[in-house]
């Protein structure tokens, strides 16, 4: 069986090719349980039984100048997304404390907009990460848009350890998703964050109309960039955005894609994020058996998620363990 044969080779250090990945993806609809079993064994070898639990705070929302077609926060579209300025440092730290107490193993500060241009906002963020690094032992992460080397160095020196910047989709599909900034700009931010020594979290959103080949293309771009963590989001169409009429991906299609990413990126953290609840429904716990070793708990930027208690129960029921906050 091709799936089992490739699994064995990956467990011995083999790197799967694009054509092999595409062949598996196209031919696993009738043997998805075999695919999941192989992906789960690869996850267990490289990541063990510990599950990373990320938590985020939407620290600044709405009025984004960019036109990403999936995003409720774009000023180009009329949605019901909240609009508010950057939270003050103490409020962000309070959200971090709540996440920590709920069992989060990483906390991320997320802001809307292409980048942090306002000097006062940037200084608030520096203050936030200085306070955070003195209070919590779990990693701090930021998703602040485009990053220059100079600003990244100041963030790092303030105590920030991880940087998140999604590529969103494959380069060959990107022009269908955004016109106000380029795929190359996204790549440059990832490279800048890597050069500064940040642990880099970068992934994408699936179900936006991209092909199977383009889903795999994105995985190999992330592999080439050698990112540390890959968040996988699945479109939850938001009324008022250009993608509001998209048909959501089916649960087994999502799970097969997660498994494929584990084959392509065996040693990376694969974190299941936006769209998990609405798209996977009763099959949410299967993300771990399909190869994921992490998930986002709590609410997202503009949509609701499961309660931390429900996610903890899901992990316990799967006989896995949350990553321990030190």
MOFENUR-V709060 format. One record per backbone hydrogen bond with DSSP energy under -0.5 kcal/mol. NH is the residue of the N-H (numbers start at 0). CO is the residue of the C=O. E is the energy in kcal/mol with one decimal. If there is no record, write none. Layout:
BEGIN
nh,co,e
NH,CO,E
NH,CO,E
END
This chain:
BEGIN
nh,co,e
4,0,-2.4
5,1,-2.4
6,2,-2.4
7,3,-2.3
8,4,-1.6
9,5,-2.6
10,6,-2.5
11,7,-0.7
11,8,-0.6
12,9,-1.9
13,8,-2.8
15,13,-0.6
20,16,-2.4
21,17,-2.6
22,18,-2.2
23,19,-2.2
24,20,-2.5
25,21,-2.5
26,22,-1.4
27,24,-0.7
30,27,-0.6
33,30,-0.6
34,30,-1.6
35,31,-2.7
36,32,-2.3
37,33,-2.2
38,34,-2.6
39,35,-2.7
39,288,-0.5
40,36,-1.8
41,37,-2.1
42,38,-2.7
43,39,-2.5
44,40,-2.0
45,41,-2.2
46,42,-3.3
47,42,-0.7
47,43,-1.3
49,46,-0.8
50,320,-3.2
51,49,-0.5
51,292,-2.7
53,51,-0.6
53,294,-2.2
54,105,-1.7
56,107,-2.1
58,56,-1.6
58,109,-1.9
59,109,-1.0
60,83,-1.7
63,72,-2.4
68,176,-2.5
70,67,-1.6
73,70,-0.9
74,63,-3.2
76,73,-1.3
77,239,-0.5
78,76,-0.9
83,60,-1.9
86,58,-2.2
90,87,-0.6
91,87,-1.9
92,88,-2.6
93,89,-1.9
94,90,-1.9
95,91,-2.2
96,92,-2.4
97,93,-2.1
98,94,-2.1
99,95,-2.7
100,96,-2.4
101,97,-1.3
102,98,-0.5
102,99,-1.2
103,98,-2.5
104,52,-3.0
105,52,-1.1
106,138,-1.9
107,54,-2.6
108,140,-2.5
109,56,-2.5
109,107,-0.6
110,142,-2.3
111,59,-1.4
116,114,-1.0
121,117,-2.3
122,118,-2.4
123,119,-1.9
124,120,-2.0
125,121,-2.2
126,122,-2.2
127,123,-2.3
128,124,-2.4
129,125,-1.8
130,126,-2.2
131,127,-2.5
132,128,-2.4
133,129,-1.0
134,130,-0.6
134,131,-1.5
135,131,-2.8
138,104,-0.7
140,106,-2.5
141,161,-1.2
142,108,-3.0
145,113,-3.1
151,147,-2.5
152,148,-2.4
153,149,-1.6
154,150,-2.3
155,151,-2.7
156,152,-2.6
157,153,-1.3
158,154,-0.5
158,155,-1.4
159,154,-2.2
160,139,-1.2
161,139,-2.3
162,198,-2.3
163,141,-2.9
164,200,-2.6
166,202,-1.9
167,202,-1.4
168,166,-1.6
172,169,-1.4
173,169,-1.2
175,172,-2.1
176,173,-2.2
177,173,-1.9
185,181,-1.3
186,182,-2.3
187,183,-2.4
188,184,-1.8
189,185,-2.0
190,186,-2.5
191,187,-2.5
192,188,-2.6
193,189,-2.3
194,190,-2.4
195,191,-1.3
196,193,-1.7
197,192,-1.9
198,160,-2.0
199,197,-0.6
200,162,-2.7
201,199,-0.5
201,228,-2.7
203,230,-1.6
204,167,-2.8
205,232,-2.6
214,210,-1.7
215,211,-1.7
216,212,-2.4
217,213,-2.0
218,214,-1.4
219,215,-2.1
220,216,-1.8
221,217,-2.4
222,218,-2.0
223,219,-2.2
224,220,-2.0
225,221,-0.8
225,222,-0.7
226,221,-1.6
227,199,-1.8
228,199,-1.9
229,268,-3.5
230,228,-0.6
231,270,-3.1
232,203,-2.4
232,230,-0.6
233,273,-3.2
234,205,-2.9
236,234,-0.6
238,236,-0.5
240,237,-2.0
242,68,-1.3
243,240,-1.9
245,242,-1.8
247,245,-0.5
253,249,-2.2
254,250,-2.4
255,251,-2.3
256,252,-1.7
257,253,-2.3
258,254,-2.2
259,255,-2.2
260,256,-2.4
261,257,-1.7
262,258,-1.8
263,259,-2.2
264,260,-2.8
265,262,-0.5
267,264,-1.3
268,227,-1.9
270,229,-1.9
270,268,-0.6
271,293,-2.3
272,231,-2.6
272,270,-0.6
275,272,-1.4
278,274,-2.0
279,275,-2.3
280,275,-0.6
280,276,-1.4
282,279,-2.6
283,280,-1.3
285,282,-1.4
286,283,-1.9
287,284,-1.1
288,284,-0.6
289,285,-1.4
290,287,-1.2
291,286,-2.5
292,269,-1.8
293,269,-0.9
294,51,-2.3
295,271,-2.1
296,53,-3.0
296,294,-0.5
297,305,-0.7
299,302,-2.6
310,306,-1.9
311,307,-2.5
312,308,-2.1
313,309,-2.2
314,310,-2.1
315,311,-2.3
316,312,-2.8
317,313,-1.3
318,315,-1.7
319,314,-2.2
320,48,-2.5
322,50,-3.2
END
